[in-house]
Amino acid sequence: MKFLFVVAGLLLVFAVGYLFSNNRKGIRSRPILAMLVTQIVLSFIILNTKIGLELITFVSRLFSKLMEFGVGGVNFVFGGLENQGASTFFINVLLPIIFISILIGILNYVKVLPFVIKYVGLALSKLNGMGRLENYVAVSAALLGQSEVFLTTKKQLNQVTKQRLYTLCTSAMSAVSISIVGAYMTMLEPKYVVVAIVLNIFSALIIANIINPYKLDPEEEQATVVADEEHHPKESFFQMISESIMDGFKVAIIVGAMLIGFIALMNMINYVFELIFHISFQSVLGYIFAPVAFLMGIPWSEAVQAGGIMATKLVTNEFVAMLSFKDIASGLSPRTVGIVSVFLVSFANFSSIGIITGAVKALNDKRGDEAAQFGLKLLLGSTLASILSATLIGLFL
């Protein structure tokens, strides 16, 4: 039965993607099939093998320990402000991001992250036949985040076509930043966070192949050499540490501010809807998204609740949705919890249109305007990528 739901979910994703495709005749089935098979194999390994279980356990313990180290620094500064036994989301979950940001900066500085990104991207390009730049961005976005990744491709932004720019932006919006993975793991089961990060790399490229297929010009591909091969002036180690600390602090403050604003706004909208219509706004969204949730493999009895969480993520952000989901997850089946968890792990929401457009525009004004033109289609593509990843995970739940 679950196999039928997976097929139904895939047909939904592919049908919507085909409907909005720029070039239906240009869609190539071979790389799409190759990436789908790779996703299924990787999902099986991560969730159903001893190696996968050990990997998830290692990653979970690693981020748990890193969060502990981060909390140690936070407690030194803010410890006296917290009531004994109480748990403050900003202090215990967001501020430790500063420490993880430092680690990412160090890994970048000693060329570990660039090495991984470059050669994993190269391996992916052999699998899917897409350009090295597309695969480079798909992998690096999964580690660096949706806006930071464009800093590493500043020179290439001036050279890529509009079609390639869409693919780059779709990968960016379908990803998450490794700096906030630890925060996600405090709200979702770590195994679903890990598998979602891996699957979303492929899902974004699959959807881009359907919505935005194009034939790569060999000369253009040669011109857009990945940024990792360029030579940049190297900053000092302690300068890098200082910048990483400030970057992490900015992320924590921005996420905190967005949570305050969006949760307050959602509470007000729910209140108005209950006052006038005697039903919350999230419940209305749940009914709208319930058919999609059902086709993804979620039981109909839980589809409205799941659909409400999915829609909340789309109109606000993943943090707001995860916090809402955490409150109801204990009353849902393991299958629903797994599917919804994987769906939530991405930046696919309305606010990300502005974030990505702003990031590109800051580096290249013209390309930023082009990114803004396909903003809604970008959100559609990244949302379909999240649905694809979440649907596939249903095979193993």
matplotlib code that plots the C-alpha trace (Angstrom):
import matplotlib.pyplot as plt

x = [0.0, 2.8, 4.4, 1.2, 1.2, 4.8, 3.9, 0.9, 3.2, 5.8, 3.1, 1.8, 5.3, 6.1, 2.7, 2.9, 6.5, 5.6, 2.7, 4.9, 7.9, 9.7, 10.6, 8.7, 10.4, 13.8, 13.1, 15.6, 14.4, 17.7, 19.3, 16.0, 15.7, 19.4, 19.0, 15.7, 17.4, 20.3, 17.9, 16.2, 19.5, 20.8, 17.5, 17.7, 21.3, 20.7, 17.5, 17.7, 21.3, 23.8, 26.1, 23.3, 22.2, 25.8, 26.1, 23.0, 24.0, 27.4, 26.0, 23.4, 26.0, 28.3, 25.8, 24.5, 28.0, 28.6, 25.4, 26.7, 29.9, 27.9, 25.6, 28.6, 29.7, 26.1, 25.6, 28.8, 27.3, 23.5, 23.4, 22.2, 19.2, 17.6, 15.4, 16.6, 15.1, 13.6, 14.4, 14.7, 14.6, 16.8, 19.4, 19.5, 18.9, 19.7, 22.8, 24.8, 24.7, 27.5, 29.9, 28.9, 29.5, 33.0, 33.6, 32.3, 34.6, 37.6, 36.7, 36.5, 39.8, 41.7, 40.0, 38.2, 34.7, 35.8, 37.5, 34.3, 32.1, 34.2, 34.7, 31.2, 29.9, 32.1, 30.8, 27.3, 27.9, 29.0, 25.8, 23.3, 25.1, 24.5, 27.1, 29.8, 28.6, 25.0, 26.3, 28.8, 26.0, 23.7, 26.3, 27.7, 24.1, 23.5, 26.5, 26.7, 23.0, 20.9, 22.5, 26.1, 26.5, 26.3, 29.3, 31.3, 30.0, 30.1, 32.2, 30.1, 26.8, 27.8, 28.4, 25.5, 22.3, 18.9, 18.0, 21.1, 20.5, 17.1, 18.7, 21.2, 18.5, 16.3, 19.2, 19.8, 16.2, 15.9, 18.8, 19.5, 22.6, 24.7, 25.1, 21.4, 21.2, 21.9, 18.9, 16.7, 17.8, 16.4, 12.9, 13.0, 14.4, 18.1, 17.7, 15.1, 17.2, 20.2, 18.2, 16.4, 19.7, 21.0, 17.8, 17.1, 20.4, 19.0, 15.4, 16.3, 18.2, 15.4, 12.8, 15.1, 15.5, 11.7, 10.7, 13.7, 15.5, 18.3, 21.2, 24.5, 26.9, 30.4, 32.0, 29.8, 30.6, 34.3, 33.9, 32.1, 34.8, 33.8, 34.8, 36.8, 39.5, 40.0, 42.6, 41.4, 43.4, 43.6, 42.5, 44.2, 42.9, 41.7, 40.1, 38.2, 37.2, 35.9, 33.8, 32.4, 31.3, 29.5, 28.0, 26.7, 25.3, 23.5, 21.9, 20.7, 19.3, 17.6, 16.0, 14.9, 13.4, 11.6, 10.2, 8.9, 7.2, 5.8, 4.5, 2.9, 1.4, 0.2, -1.4, -3.3, -4.5, -5.7, -7.5, -9.3, -10.3, -11.6, -13.5, -15.2, -15.2, -14.8, -11.8, -8.1, -6.2, -3.8, -6.8, -8.0, -4.5, -4.5, -7.7, -6.2, -3.0, -4.6, -5.0, -1.3, -0.3, -2.5, -0.9, 2.5, 1.5, 0.1, -3.1, -6.2, -7.1, -3.8, -3.7, -5.3, -2.9, 0.0, -1.2, -1.5, 2.1, 3.3, 1.4, 2.7, 6.2, 5.4, 3.8, 6.2, 9.4, 10.7, 11.4, 7.8, 6.5, 8.9, 7.9, 4.2, 4.9, 6.8, 3.6, 1.5, 4.1, 3.4, -0.2, 0.8, 1.8, 5.6, 4.9, 3.4, 6.1, 8.8, 7.2, 6.4, 9.9, 11.7, 9.3, 10.2, 14.0, 14.5, 14.3, 11.3, 9.0, 7.8, 10.4, 13.2, 12.3, 13.4, 16.5, 17.8, 16.8, 18.6, 21.7, 22.0, 21.2, 23.9, 26.5, 25.1, 22.2, 21.1, 21.0, 19.1, 16.4, 16.2, 15.9, 13.1, 11.2, 10.9, 10.5, 7.2, 8.3, 11.4, 9.2, 7.2, 10.3, 11.8, 8.4, 8.1, 11.6, 10.6, 7.5, 9.6, 12.1, 9.3, 7.3, 10.3, 11.0, 7.6, 9.0, 11.0, 8.4]
y = [0.0, 2.4, 1.8, 3.0, 6.2, 6.8, 6.4, 8.7, 11.3, 11.1, 11.4, 14.5, 16.1, 15.2, 16.3, 19.7, 20.2, 19.2, 21.6, 24.5, 23.4, 25.9, 23.3, 20.1, 18.6, 19.2, 17.1, 14.2, 11.1, 9.3, 11.7, 12.1, 8.3, 8.0, 10.5, 8.9, 5.5, 7.1, 8.7, 5.4, 3.6, 6.3, 6.4, 2.6, 2.8, 5.6, 4.3, 0.5, -0.6, -0.8, 1.6, 4.1, 3.7, 4.3, 7.3, 8.9, 8.1, 9.6, 12.8, 13.1, 12.8, 15.1, 17.9, 17.3, 17.7, 20.8, 22.3, 21.5, 23.3, 26.2, 26.3, 26.4, 29.7, 31.0, 30.1, 32.0, 35.2, 34.6, 31.9, 34.3, 35.4, 31.9, 30.4, 27.1, 24.2, 26.4, 26.2, 29.3, 28.6, 31.6, 30.8, 27.0, 26.5, 29.7, 31.2, 27.9, 28.5, 31.0, 28.2, 26.0, 29.0, 29.2, 25.5, 26.0, 28.9, 26.8, 24.0, 26.5, 28.1, 24.8, 23.9, 20.8, 22.0, 23.3, 19.9, 17.9, 20.3, 20.2, 16.5, 15.4, 17.9, 16.4, 12.9, 14.2, 15.8, 12.4, 10.9, 13.5, 15.0, 18.6, 21.3, 21.3, 24.7, 23.3, 20.4, 22.5, 24.8, 21.9, 20.4, 23.6, 25.0, 21.9, 22.9, 26.7, 27.8, 29.6, 33.1, 32.2, 29.8, 32.7, 34.4, 31.4, 31.9, 35.7, 35.6, 32.9, 34.9, 37.2, 34.3, 31.9, 32.0, 32.7, 29.0, 28.0, 30.8, 29.2, 25.8, 27.4, 29.3, 26.2, 24.2, 27.1, 27.3, 23.5, 23.4, 24.3, 25.6, 23.2, 25.9, 25.4, 21.6, 21.3, 23.5, 21.4, 18.2, 19.6, 19.7, 16.8, 13.2, 13.5, 10.7, 12.6, 15.8, 13.8, 12.0, 15.2, 17.1, 14.3, 13.8, 17.5, 17.8, 15.4, 16.5, 20.1, 19.0, 16.6, 19.3, 21.8, 19.2, 19.1, 22.7, 24.2, 21.8, 23.1, 21.9, 23.0, 24.8, 23.2, 26.7, 28.2, 25.2, 25.8, 29.5, 28.9, 27.1, 26.5, 29.2, 26.8, 26.8, 30.6, 32.2, 34.7, 36.8, 34.7, 36.5, 35.8, 32.9, 35.2, 37.6, 34.5, 33.5, 37.0, 37.1, 33.7, 34.7, 37.7, 35.7, 33.2, 35.9, 37.6, 34.2, 33.7, 37.2, 37.1, 33.7, 34.9, 38.1, 36.1, 33.7, 36.5, 38.3, 35.2, 33.4, 36.6, 37.2, 33.6, 33.8, 37.0, 35.5, 32.4, 34.5, 36.5, 33.4, 31.7, 34.8, 35.2, 31.6, 29.5, 27.7, 28.6, 29.8, 26.9, 24.5, 26.2, 25.7, 22.1, 21.4, 23.0, 21.0, 17.7, 16.2, 16.8, 15.3, 12.3, 11.7, 11.9, 8.8, 10.4, 8.7, 10.7, 10.9, 12.8, 14.7, 17.9, 18.2, 17.4, 19.7, 22.6, 22.1, 22.0, 25.1, 26.9, 26.3, 27.6, 30.9, 31.5, 29.4, 26.0, 27.0, 28.2, 25.0, 22.7, 24.3, 23.8, 20.2, 19.4, 20.1, 17.6, 15.0, 12.7, 12.2, 11.3, 7.9, 7.3, 7.4, 10.8, 12.1, 10.9, 12.3, 15.7, 15.9, 15.5, 18.0, 20.6, 20.5, 23.1, 26.9, 26.6, 29.4, 32.9, 34.8, 32.9, 34.5, 37.8, 36.3, 34.7, 37.6, 40.0, 37.8, 37.6, 41.3, 42.3, 40.5, 41.2, 43.7, 42.5, 38.8, 39.7, 41.3, 38.1, 36.0, 38.2, 37.6, 33.8, 34.1, 32.3, 29.6, 29.2, 28.6, 26.1, 24.2, 24.1, 23.1, 20.3, 19.2, 19.0, 17.0, 14.6, 14.0, 13.5, 11.1, 8.9, 8.5, 6.9, 3.8, 3.0, 4.0]
z = [0.0, 0.9, -2.5, -4.2, -2.1, -3.1, -6.7, -6.3, -4.6, -7.3, -10.0, -8.2, -8.1, -11.7, -13.0, -11.4, -12.5, -16.1, -16.0, -15.2, -17.3, -19.5, -22.0, -21.8, -24.8, -23.2, -20.1, -19.9, -18.2, -17.7, -15.2, -13.3, -13.0, -12.0, -9.2, -8.0, -7.8, -5.9, -3.5, -2.8, -2.2, 0.1, 2.1, 2.5, 3.7, 6.1, 7.6, 7.3, 7.6, 10.5, 8.7, 8.4, 12.0, 13.2, 10.9, 12.3, 15.9, 15.2, 13.7, 16.4, 19.2, 17.4, 17.1, 20.6, 21.9, 19.8, 21.1, 24.7, 24.0, 22.6, 25.6, 27.9, 26.4, 26.4, 30.1, 31.0, 29.6, 30.1, 32.8, 35.6, 33.5, 33.2, 35.9, 37.3, 35.3, 32.7, 29.0, 26.8, 23.1, 22.2, 24.8, 24.6, 20.8, 18.9, 20.6, 20.4, 16.6, 17.2, 18.2, 15.2, 12.9, 14.2, 13.4, 9.9, 9.5, 10.6, 8.2, 5.4, 6.4, 6.4, 3.0, 4.3, 3.3, -0.1, -0.8, 0.1, -1.9, -5.0, -5.3, -4.2, -6.8, -9.4, -8.6, -8.9, -12.3, -13.6, -12.3, -13.6, -16.6, -15.3, -15.1, -12.5, -11.2, -10.7, -8.7, -6.8, -5.6, -4.8, -2.4, -1.0, -0.3, 1.8, 4.0, 3.8, 3.4, 0.8, 0.9, 1.9, -1.1, -3.6, -2.0, -3.3, -6.9, -7.2, -10.5, -12.1, -11.5, -14.3, -16.8, -16.3, -18.3, -16.7, -16.9, -15.0, -12.4, -11.7, -11.0, -8.7, -6.8, -6.5, -4.9, -2.5, -1.4, -1.0, 1.3, 4.9, 6.6, 8.6, 11.2, 12.3, 11.9, 15.7, 16.4, 14.1, 15.9, 19.2, 17.5, 15.1, 15.2, 14.0, 11.5, 9.5, 9.5, 8.1, 5.4, 4.4, 3.9, 1.6, -0.3, -0.9, -2.9, -5.5, -5.3, -6.1, -9.2, -10.3, -10.1, -11.9, -14.6, -15.0, -14.6, -16.2, -18.5, -20.8, -22.8, -21.5, -23.8, -23.4, -23.9, -21.2, -18.9, -19.4, -18.6, -15.3, -13.4, -9.8, -7.3, -5.3, -8.0, -7.8, -5.7, -3.1, -0.6, 2.6, 5.7, 9.1, 11.3, 14.1, 11.6, 10.2, 13.8, 14.6, 11.3, 12.0, 15.5, 14.1, 11.3, 13.8, 16.1, 13.2, 12.2, 15.8, 16.1, 12.7, 13.4, 16.8, 15.4, 12.7, 15.2, 17.4, 14.5, 12.7, 15.8, 17.0, 13.6, 13.4, 16.8, 15.8, 12.5, 14.3, 16.9, 14.1, 12.2, 15.4, 16.3, 12.9, 11.4, 14.6, 13.1, 13.2, 10.2, 10.5, 10.4, 7.2, 5.7, 6.9, 4.9, 1.8, 2.1, 3.3, -0.2, -0.8, 2.5, 1.8, -1.6, 0.1, 2.1, 5.3, 6.7, 5.9, 9.7, 10.2, 6.8, 8.1, 11.0, 8.8, 6.0, 8.5, 9.6, 6.0, 5.1, 8.2, 7.0, 3.5, 4.7, 7.7, 8.0, 9.0, 12.7, 13.3, 11.7, 13.7, 17.0, 16.1, 14.9, 18.1, 20.1, 18.2, 17.0, 20.0, 18.9, 15.3, 13.8, 13.2, 9.4, 9.6, 11.9, 9.4, 6.3, 7.8, 9.4, 6.1, 4.4, 7.0, 6.6, 3.9, 3.4, 1.0, 2.1, 0.9, 3.0, 1.3, -2.1, -0.6, 1.0, -2.1, -4.4, -1.9, -1.7, -5.5, -6.0, -3.5, -5.6, -9.1, -9.5, -12.9, -11.9, -8.7, -10.8, -12.9, -9.7, -8.5, -11.8, -11.2, -7.4, -7.2, -9.6, -7.5, -4.4, -6.4, -7.4, -3.9, -2.4, -4.9, -4.0, -0.3, -1.3, -3.4, -0.5, 2.0, -0.3, -1.0, 2.7, 3.0, 1.3, 4.5, 7.2]

ax = plt.figure().add_subplot(projection="3d")
ax.plot(x, y, z, "-o")
ax.set_aspect("equal")
plt.show()
